[in-house]
Amino acid sequence: MSIDTPSKQQARLLEADESKTKPRRTTSKRANDLDGAAWTRYSISIWDDIRKTPEEASLKHPAMFPMQLAGRLIQCFTTNEERMILDPFVGIGSTVMAAEALGKVGIGLDVSDEYLRKAKNRPAAREMFNGANGFLTGERRLYLADAYDLLKYVEPESIDFVVTSPPYWDILLQERTADYKEIRHYGDDERDLGKIRDYNAFLLALAAIFEKVYTALKPGKYCCVVVMDLRKKDRFYPYHSDLAARLQEVGFIFDDLIIWDRGHEYNNLRPLGHPSVFRINKVHEYVLIFKKPNGVGSRAG
């Protein structure tokens, strides 16, 4: 029995196989360049086949998402001609790496010099996206900057797609009770939103940044946000729905969501709350899918 390694699985799931794209009989603009089989496979609401590469696992980022996830989302929500991809919280560069490998321009901002240097120095991963016409070539543009200053680096309505994972509030500073792992430290920069202690103030700060994202995004284009819900002792915070409400206030349409099942990563779980209170071990995240309405101008920002 043949078992795929993560790298083989990624190559299979993420390759841009242009030879499978069939011409449409209508004049409708395509949403992407996927063939019907890939379209159907990726439209399933739970994604449980996303894996980190060994290189990604070695980077020790406290809250990263794999390049495979970013690449799949880029392929679902852009065509080959739509090239400008943004991640305002770029971290170690999963989004810009995937964009570059898919022949697009990946633009990323982050306040952490340490992780931005890692993102700049990561080797290209074009072998994961080798299409029928050979290796695609792209570009990564990385800026050591606050996401709030986004519009200093990109023009209004210049971005074709956004995929990002904003800070998980100050949860990285907490002891991890689910799997005994160490406290995860992102850095000492005061601009880091993860240092905001008040939850509502944190959401307001995020909304202010996503106003800039809204302005940068072209009308009719999509923004995908990867988040998970949070708990602090006895209080549960439905981060995904709270953030969705804030982004709708900004002007986005909350179009849909995907559940990213990460259960395979948790191999040392403990019975949370046992024996006094039953608690849920969260082994999934949400990919929130937002759309900027067609025919709207940029918000002032």
Helices and strands as residue ranges (DSSP letters): H 6-14, G 18-20, H 36-42, E 46-47, H 54-57, H 67-77, E 84-87, H 94-101, E 105-110, H 113-121, G 126-129, E 139-144, G 147-152, E 159-164, G 171-173, G 193-195, H 199-216, E 217-227, E 230-232, E 235-237, H 239-250, E 253-261, G 263-265, E 284-291
